Amino acid sequence: MARKRLANRSRGGDFFIYFILVVFGMFFAYPLVYAINNAFKPLNEIFLFPPKLFVQQPTLDNFQDLFIIMSKSWVTFSRYIFNTVFITVVGTLGCIIFASMGAFVVSKYRFPGNKVFFTIVVTTLMFSGYVTAIPNYLIMTKLGWVDTYLSVIVPAFAMPMGFFLLKQFIDTIPNTLLEAMKIDGAHEGRIFMQLILPMIRPAWLTVMIFSVQGLWNTRASNFIYSEELKTLPYALSQIVAGGVARAGAGAAVTLFIMIVPLVMFIVTQSNVISTMAYSGIKE
């Protein structure tokens, strides 16, 4: 029976590595743990100095105050939730579909301007949303999409980071697999649906996380003016702006906003690691 091969480092080295990982893990987890505990703290503990990390007397009063405040709004709380969920779901699906299709074509097909197009997309990664805000607004105005869902959903389809990640992942898929399916009579649509999408699942799950995080947290106040079309983060931000009297509700707002992206990341974290490592079958 072959003996198990040991790693080329000592136990002291293993201990040091795990120690560093634990320290950094605690450092990054501290804000998350603090925000969760803060949402269940009574007001006297929220304003306690020096602040304590863990709640001493847990309460649900902050969430009750939040729902009472939202119930007094002339636009129902469920409407804000619907707006955010609708924008997030449609925008994310569109982002995955268009980014996957574009990445597939650029990666596996050669056409005039192929490399130029990819270079332009990569270049756009250098620009933040603040730089493109005014051009986006002018385009939405010309199209007549201001104060509609489309002003937020359609720009979400064009996500340069999603296109880049998917293209890099598709590059690792051997061309021989595509040629084998073509010999069997498969057309491009079947190849894309039955071969490409299943094999790049970790990549588009990662793109989904980025898209959901961006759309779920968007206030869209620059494009949407009607109160009945506004998103949940915008409505909750108005509660936080209420000052000290709404500090408890503000703590509940923080937890409410972060819970969806957090849960999604926890469920799909292994796929994120696979994507960032550019794993896949190589020719």
C-alpha positions in Angstrom: 0.0 0.0 0.0 1.5 3.3 -1.1 2.1 5.8 1.7 0.3 9.1 1.6 2.6 11.8 0.3 3.2 14.6 2.9 3.1 18.3 2.0 6.5 19.9 1.6 6.4 21.9 4.8 6.7 21.4 8.5 3.9 21.4 11.1 5.2 24.7 12.3 4.7 26.1 8.8 1.1 24.7 8.7 0.4 26.2 12.1 1.7 29.6 11.0 -0.4 29.5 7.8 -3.6 28.6 9.7 -2.9 31.2 12.3 -2.6 33.9 9.7 -5.8 32.7 8.0 -7.7 32.8 11.3 -6.4 36.3 12.1 -7.4 37.7 8.7 -10.7 35.8 8.9 -11.6 37.3 12.2 -10.6 40.8 10.9 -12.9 40.5 7.9 -15.7 38.9 9.9 -15.8 41.6 12.6 -17.9 44.1 10.7 -20.4 41.4 9.7 -20.8 40.1 13.2 -21.1 43.6 14.6 -23.8 44.5 12.1 -25.8 41.4 12.9 -25.6 41.9 16.6 -26.4 45.6 16.3 -29.7 44.9 14.6 -30.8 43.0 17.8 -29.5 45.6 20.3 -31.9 47.9 22.3 -31.2 51.6 21.9 -29.2 51.8 25.2 -26.7 49.2 23.9 -26.5 50.8 20.4 -25.3 54.1 22.0 -23.1 52.4 24.6 -19.5 53.6 24.7 -17.2 51.8 24.2 -19.4 49.7 22.0 -19.8 46.0 22.7 -19.5 43.4 19.9 -22.2 41.0 21.1 -25.7 41.9 22.1 -26.4 41.6 25.9 -30.2 41.9 25.8 -31.5 40.8 22.4 -34.7 42.4 21.2 -36.9 42.6 18.0 -37.9 46.1 18.7 -35.7 47.5 15.9 -37.5 45.4 13.3 -40.9 46.3 14.8 -40.0 50.0 14.5 -38.9 49.5 11.0 -42.2 47.9 9.9 -44.2 50.5 11.7 -42.3 53.3 9.9 -42.7 51.6 6.6 -46.4 50.9 7.2 -47.0 54.7 7.5 -45.6 55.3 4.0 -48.2 56.1 1.3 -46.4 53.5 -0.9 -46.7 50.1 0.6 -43.7 48.2 1.9 -44.5 45.3 -0.5 -44.3 47.6 -3.5 -40.7 48.6 -2.6 -39.8 44.9 -2.2 -41.4 44.0 -5.6 -39.6 46.8 -7.4 -36.2 45.6 -6.0 -36.9 41.9 -6.6 -38.1 42.6 -10.1 -35.2 44.7 -11.1 -32.7 42.3 -9.5 -34.1 39.1 -11.1 -34.6 40.5 -14.6 -31.4 42.5 -14.6 -29.4 39.4 -13.4 -30.9 37.0 -15.9 -30.3 39.5 -18.8 -26.7 40.0 -17.6 -26.0 36.3 -17.5 -27.6 35.6 -20.9 -26.0 38.5 -22.9 -22.6 38.1 -21.2 -22.5 34.4 -21.8 -23.6 34.7 -25.5 -21.1 37.5 -26.1 -18.3 35.7 -24.4 -18.9 32.5 -26.3 -18.8 34.3 -29.7 -15.6 36.3 -28.9 -13.9 33.3 -27.4 -14.6 30.6 -29.9 -15.2 32.5 -33.2 -12.9 34.7 -35.2 -14.4 37.7 -37.0 -13.1 41.2 -38.0 -12.6 43.3 -34.9 -12.7 40.4 -32.5 -9.6 41.5 -30.5 -10.5 45.2 -30.7 -14.0 44.5 -29.3 -12.5 42.5 -26.4 -9.9 45.2 -25.7 -12.7 47.9 -25.6 -14.6 45.8 -23.1 -11.6 45.3 -20.9 -10.8 49.0 -21.1 -14.3 49.8 -19.7 -13.3 48.0 -16.5 -11.1 51.0 -15.6 -14.1 53.4 -15.4 -16.3 53.5 -12.3 -20.0 54.1 -12.4 -19.5 57.8 -11.5 -17.6 58.4 -14.8 -20.4 56.8 -16.9 -23.3 58.2 -14.9 -23.9 61.3 -17.1 -23.5 59.4 -20.5 -25.9 56.7 -19.2 -28.4 59.4 -18.1 -28.3 61.1 -21.5 -28.8 57.8 -23.3 -31.7 56.9 -21.1 -33.2 60.3 -21.7 -32.9 60.0 -25.5 -34.6 56.6 -25.4 -37.4 57.8 -23.1 -36.6 55.3 -20.4 -36.1 57.7 -17.5 -38.5 56.9 -14.6 -39.0 53.4 -15.8 -37.6 50.0 -14.8 -35.7 49.8 -18.1 -33.4 52.7 -17.1 -31.9 50.3 -14.4 -32.4 46.9 -16.0 -31.0 47.4 -19.4 -27.6 49.0 -18.3 -27.2 46.0 -16.0 -27.2 43.7 -19.1 -23.9 45.3 -20.1 -21.6 44.2 -17.3 -17.9 44.3 -18.4 -16.7 42.3 -15.5 -19.2 39.5 -16.2 -18.2 39.4 -19.9 -14.5 39.3 -19.0 -14.9 36.4 -16.4 -17.1 34.3 -18.7 -14.8 34.9 -21.7 -11.7 33.8 -19.7 -13.5 30.7 -18.5 -14.8 29.7 -21.9 -11.2 30.0 -23.2 -10.4 26.9 -21.1 -12.9 24.7 -22.9 -11.2 22.7 -25.7 -12.3 23.5 -29.3 -12.3 19.8 -30.0 -15.5 19.4 -27.9 -17.3 22.0 -30.1 -16.0 20.3 -33.2 -17.3 16.9 -32.0 -20.8 18.3 -31.4 -20.8 20.0 -34.8 -19.9 16.6 -36.4 -22.9 15.1 -34.6 -25.0 17.8 -36.3 -25.4 20.2 -33.4 -25.9 23.9 -34.3 -24.5 26.9 -32.4 -27.6 27.3 -30.2 -27.5 23.7 -29.1 -23.7 23.8 -28.4 -24.2 27.0 -26.3 -27.1 25.5 -24.3 -25.9 21.9 -23.8 -22.1 22.3 -23.7 -21.0 25.9 -22.9 -23.5 26.9 -20.2 -23.2 23.7 -18.1 -19.4 23.9 -18.3 -19.1 27.5 -17.3 -21.6 27.2 -14.4 -19.1 28.4 -11.7 -18.4 31.4 -13.8 -22.0 32.5 -14.4 -22.9 31.9 -10.8 -20.1 34.3 -9.9 -21.4 36.8 -12.3 -24.9 36.3 -10.7 -23.5 37.2 -7.3 -21.9 40.4 -8.6 -25.1 41.4 -10.5 -27.4 40.6 -7.6 -25.2 42.6 -5.2 -25.2 45.6 -7.5 -28.9 45.6 -8.3 -30.2 44.7 -4.9 -28.3 47.6 -3.3 -29.1 50.1 -6.0 -31.2 53.1 -5.1 -31.7 54.2 -8.8 -32.6 57.7 -7.6 -30.9 59.2 -10.6 -33.2 57.5 -13.1 -36.4 56.7 -11.2 -38.4 59.6 -9.7 -41.8 58.1 -9.1 -42.3 56.9 -5.6 -44.2 53.8 -6.6 -41.2 52.7 -8.8 -38.5 53.3 -6.2 -36.4 50.5 -4.8 -36.2 49.1 -1.3 -32.7 50.5 -0.5 -33.9 54.0 -1.4 -36.9 53.7 1.0 -34.7 52.3 3.8 -32.1 55.0 3.3 -34.7 57.6 4.1 -35.4 55.8 7.4 -31.7 55.9 8.3 -31.7 59.6 7.4 -34.2 60.2 10.2 -31.5 60.7 12.7 -30.8 59.4 16.2 -34.4 58.6 16.9 -34.3 55.9 14.2 -30.9 54.4 15.1 -32.5 51.1 16.0 -34.5 50.9 12.8 -31.4 51.9 10.9 -29.5 49.0 12.4 -32.3 46.7 11.2 -32.1 48.3 7.8 -28.4 47.5 7.6 -29.1 43.8 8.3 -32.0 43.7 5.9 -30.0 45.1 3.0 -27.0 42.8 3.4 -28.8 39.5 4.1 -29.7 38.6 0.5 -26.2 39.1 -1.1 -24.6 37.5 2.0 -26.8 34.3 1.7 -26.2 34.1 -2.0 -22.4 34.4 -1.5 -22.4 31.7 1.2 -24.3 29.3 -1.0 -22.2 29.8 -4.1 -18.8 30.6 -2.6 -17.1 27.5 -4.0 -18.0 28.6 -7.5 -16.5 32.0 -6.9 -13.2 30.4 -5.9 -13.3 28.1 -9.0 -13.9 31.1 -11.3 -11.2 33.2 -9.9 -8.7 30.4 -10.3 -9.8 30.0 -14.0 -10.4 26.3 -13.4 -11.8 24.1 -16.2 -10.8 21.6 -18.8 -7.8 22.6 -20.8 -6.8 21.4 -24.2 
